[in-house]
Amino acid sequence: MSWVYLVFAGLLEVVWAYFMKQSEGFTRLVPSLITVVAMMASFGLLALAMRTLPLGTSYVIWTGIGAVGAFIVGILLLGEPINATRFLAALLIVAGLILMKVSSGQ
């Protein structure tokens, strides 16, 4: 169950990052509130996952899901550029996540 918590925590990190961008520096109420609620839920799920998963594994997976997810959301929803170097960087993060999962033994 810890891995499920961790994946949802990572996905919520993408949510709060997106809405933080939409909040325009916390000047817009609804996106700001969504940001704060998603952050709290993300941290809470991360804490639950860390009950049984190692700190390093949990944190790397959580930030990796958030980073790659924000990268994809930026491209798909915000029109951010994609080029070979950015794509390779995202692939390397995904490869690191896979290696971290495989090496965790859980």
C-alpha positions in Angstrom: 0.0 0.0 0.0 3.0 2.3 0.6 3.8 2.4 -3.1 0.2 3.4 -3.9 0.5 6.2 -1.3 3.8 7.3 -2.9 2.5 7.4 -6.4 -0.6 9.4 -5.4 1.7 11.8 -3.4 3.8 12.3 -6.5 0.7 12.9 -8.7 -0.5 15.5 -6.2 2.8 17.2 -6.4 2.1 17.7 -10.1 -1.3 19.1 -9.3 0.0 21.6 -6.8 2.9 22.7 -9.0 0.4 23.3 -11.9 -2.0 25.3 -9.7 0.9 27.2 -8.1 1.7 28.4 -11.6 -1.9 29.3 -12.2 -2.1 31.2 -8.9 0.2 33.9 -10.3 2.3 34.2 -7.2 -0.6 33.4 -4.9 -2.6 36.4 -6.1 -5.6 34.3 -7.4 -7.7 32.7 -4.6 -9.0 29.4 -6.1 -5.7 28.2 -7.6 -3.9 29.2 -4.4 -6.3 27.2 -2.3 -6.0 24.2 -4.6 -2.2 24.5 -4.3 -2.3 24.4 -0.5 -4.7 21.6 -0.3 -2.9 19.5 -2.8 0.4 20.2 -1.1 -1.0 19.1 2.3 -2.4 15.9 0.8 0.8 15.2 -1.1 2.9 15.6 2.1 0.5 13.5 4.1 0.6 10.6 1.6 4.4 10.9 1.4 4.5 10.6 5.2 2.3 7.5 5.1 4.6 5.9 2.4 7.6 6.7 4.5 6.3 4.6 7.4 7.6 1.5 5.5 9.7 2.7 2.6 13.2 4.1 3.0 13.6 7.9 3.1 15.8 8.0 0.0 13.6 5.9 -2.1 10.5 7.7 -1.1 11.8 11.1 -1.6 13.5 10.3 -5.0 10.3 8.7 -6.3 8.1 11.5 -5.1 10.2 14.3 -6.5 10.8 12.3 -9.7 7.1 11.8 -10.4 6.6 15.5 -9.6 9.4 16.6 -11.9 8.5 14.5 -14.9 4.8 15.1 -14.4 5.3 18.9 -14.2 7.4 18.6 -17.3 4.6 16.8 -19.2 1.9 19.1 -17.9 4.0 22.1 -18.9 4.3 20.8 -22.5 0.7 19.7 -22.8 -1.2 22.4 -21.0 1.1 25.4 -20.9 2.8 25.2 -24.3 6.3 24.9 -23.0 8.9 23.9 -25.5 10.2 20.4 -26.0 13.5 19.6 -27.6 15.8 16.6 -27.6 17.8 17.8 -24.6 14.7 18.3 -22.4 13.3 15.0 -23.5 16.5 13.2 -22.8 16.6 14.8 -19.3 13.1 13.6 -18.6 14.0 10.1 -19.8 17.0 10.0 -17.5 14.8 11.0 -14.5 12.4 8.1 -15.4 15.4 5.7 -15.7 16.5 6.8 -12.3 13.1 6.2 -10.8 13.0 2.7 -12.3 16.4 1.9 -10.9 15.5 3.3 -7.5 12.4 1.1 -7.4 14.2 -2.0 -8.6 17.0 -1.4 -6.1 14.7 -0.8 -3.1 13.9 -4.5 -2.8 10.3 -3.8 -1.9 
